[in-house]
Amino acid sequence: MVLVTRTTPIEKALKRTLGLSLFLVDLPNPAIEVTPIEKHGIHYSKTCDVFISDLKLTRENLLGEEDKGWYLILDTLNPERMSFSAASGGLGLLAIKTAVEYAKQRNVFGVPIGSHQALQFPLAEAKAKIEAARLLNYKAACLYDKGQPCGAEANMAKVAAVEAGTHAVYHAMQALGGYGYAVEYDVERWWREVNLIRLAPVTHQMALAFVGEHVLGLPKSY
Ligand SMILES: Cc1cc2nc3c(=O)[nH]c(=O)nc-3n(C[C@H](O)[C@H](O)[C@H](O)COP(=O)(O)OP(=O)(O)OC[C@H]3O[C@@H](n4cnc5c(N)ncnc54)[C@H](O)[C@@H]3O)c2cc1C
């Protein structure tokens, strides 16, 4: 595992972001207790409680420069946001595709349910929102690839993508009626998965706090 730890006490560090170091640690390790947490979704990825006591590390375990670990992590935060935005849009598109296929072949009162605007418009709106969020995410990725600041775009893309993705899966579930709730059609799983993106890798509120402070220039709110 990559362990992030403070190696210079905060009162002695020149700034809060200095004094953190990264270490590569082999697992399993007797000094580290790892207990999986039961979750609502994304069962393909384990999330765990981790307790560390009396772990001994040497310079050989150090990744990068001592005390400058935060700057290495920083490099991963924006691309992580972008990949979660892509996941949100991807789940949304999958849900729309499933809903559209279902709505074309499911007939009620002699017509396919997809011929009703109440069913069609939310799916069309979801598609438009996802495509817009995707463009913003591409902009963030393009800036990142060029080595330019991309925090504003990465956070705004995440906000837009999670709204678009949850909107799409919500309406897909509705379009499938009772089957939307059945495990067989996967929509219920996508609903559980897409909602994670409201919470991780950064919560919706913290992404908005970034936009409020760094894009709109409002006072820091936390
Ligand atoms: C499945 C899963 C996998 C995860 N994987 C990882 C991982 O690999 N690595 C990792 O580091 N973390 C991981 N996380 C942790 C995730 O990043 C945090 O759960 C998330 O950032 C929120 O932190 P918290 O749980 O401490 O919530 P808290 O900080 O306690 O916040 C709780 C709620 O209050 C809101 N809130 C808090 N402060 C403010 C404020 N000032 N203004 C407005 N709203 C506020 C938050 O937005 C949130 O909705 C994972 C989480 C989940 C669910």
The ligand as a MOL file (V3000), in Angstrom:
LIG
                    3D

  0  0  0     0  0            999 V3000
M  V30 BEGIN CTAB
M  V30 COUNTS 53 58 0 0 0
M  V30 BEGIN ATOM
M  V30 1 C -16.6410 3.3230 -1.6620 0
M  V30 2 C -15.6860 4.3780 -1.2070 0
M  V30 3 C -14.3630 4.2790 -1.5860 0
M  V30 4 C -13.4530 5.2350 -1.1520 0
M  V30 5 N -12.1500 5.1110 -1.5380 0
M  V30 6 C -11.2410 5.9830 -1.0810 0
M  V30 7 C -9.8640 5.8500 -1.4150 0
M  V30 8 O -9.4930 4.9610 -2.1610 0
M  V30 9 N -8.9830 6.7340 -0.8940 0
M  V30 10 C -9.3920 7.7360 -0.0750 0
M  V30 11 O -8.5610 8.5220 0.3670 0
M  V30 12 N -10.6840 7.8920 0.2470 0
M  V30 13 C -11.6050 7.0510 -0.2250 0
M  V30 14 N -12.9380 7.2140 0.1160 0
M  V30 15 C -13.2780 8.2600 1.0830 0
M  V30 16 C -13.9870 9.4380 0.4540 0
M  V30 17 O -13.0580 10.2050 -0.2650 0
M  V30 18 C -14.6010 10.1940 1.6300 0
M  V30 19 O -15.6310 9.3950 2.1940 0
M  V30 20 C -15.1750 11.4950 1.1630 0
M  V30 21 O -14.1640 12.3610 0.7140 0
M  V30 22 C -15.9420 12.2060 2.2770 0
M  V30 23 O -15.2140 12.2790 3.4530 0
M  V30 24 P -15.8830 11.8170 4.7980 0
M  V30 25 O -16.4630 10.4570 4.5800 0
M  V30 26 O -14.8730 12.0000 5.8600 0
M  V30 27 O -17.1060 12.7910 4.9860 0
M  V30 28 P -17.1840 14.0750 5.9050 0
M  V30 29 O -16.0280 14.9590 5.6380 0
M  V30 30 O -17.4700 13.6530 7.2980 0
M  V30 31 O -18.4760 14.7660 5.2940 0
M  V30 32 C -19.8040 14.2630 5.5180 0
M  V30 33 C -20.7730 15.0880 4.7000 0
M  V30 34 O -20.7170 16.4650 5.1030 0
M  V30 35 C -20.3690 17.2890 3.9990 0
M  V30 36 N -19.4710 18.3500 4.4610 0
M  V30 37 C -18.4020 18.2230 5.2900 0
M  V30 38 N -17.8150 19.4040 5.4730 0
M  V30 39 C -18.5260 20.3040 4.7470 0
M  V30 40 C -18.4280 21.7180 4.5170 0
M  V30 41 N -17.4790 22.4650 5.0780 0
M  V30 42 N -19.3280 22.2950 3.7070 0
M  V30 43 C -20.3100 21.5520 3.1210 0
M  V30 44 N -20.4540 20.2270 3.3000 0
M  V30 45 C -19.5750 19.6240 4.0880 0
M  V30 46 C -19.6610 16.3730 3.0040 0
M  V30 47 O -19.7180 16.8790 1.6820 0
M  V30 48 C -20.4210 15.0740 3.1890 0
M  V30 49 O -21.5940 15.0910 2.4240 0
M  V30 50 C -13.8750 6.2960 -0.3170 0
M  V30 51 C -15.2350 6.3990 0.0410 0
M  V30 52 C -16.1290 5.4570 -0.4030 0
M  V30 53 C -17.5850 5.5950 -0.0050 0
M  V30 END ATOM
M  V30 BEGIN BOND
M  V30 1 1 1 2
M  V30 2 1 2 3
M  V30 3 2 2 52
M  V30 4 2 3 4
M  V30 5 1 4 5
M  V30 6 1 4 50
M  V30 7 2 5 6
M  V30 8 1 6 7
M  V30 9 1 6 13
M  V30 10 2 7 8
M  V30 11 1 7 9
M  V30 12 1 9 10
M  V30 13 2 10 11
M  V30 14 1 10 12
M  V30 15 2 12 13
M  V30 16 1 13 14
M  V30 17 1 14 15
M  V30 18 1 14 50
M  V30 19 1 15 16
M  V30 20 1 16 17
M  V30 21 1 16 18
M  V30 22 1 18 19
M  V30 23 1 18 20
M  V30 24 1 20 21
M  V30 25 1 20 22
M  V30 26 1 22 23
M  V30 27 1 23 24
M  V30 28 2 24 25
M  V30 29 1 24 26
M  V30 30 1 24 27
M  V30 31 1 27 28
M  V30 32 2 28 29
M  V30 33 1 28 30
M  V30 34 1 28 31
M  V30 35 1 31 32
M  V30 36 1 32 33
M  V30 37 1 33 34
M  V30 38 1 33 48
M  V30 39 1 34 35
M  V30 40 1 35 36
M  V30 41 1 35 46
M  V30 42 1 36 37
M  V30 43 1 36 45
M  V30 44 2 37 38
M  V30 45 1 38 39
M  V30 46 1 39 40
M  V30 47 2 39 45
M  V30 48 1 40 41
M  V30 49 2 40 42
M  V30 50 1 42 43
M  V30 51 2 43 44
M  V30 52 1 44 45
M  V30 53 1 46 47
M  V30 54 1 46 48
M  V30 55 1 48 49
M  V30 56 2 50 51
M  V30 57 1 51 52
M  V30 58 1 52 53
M  V30 END BOND
M  V30 END CTAB
M  END
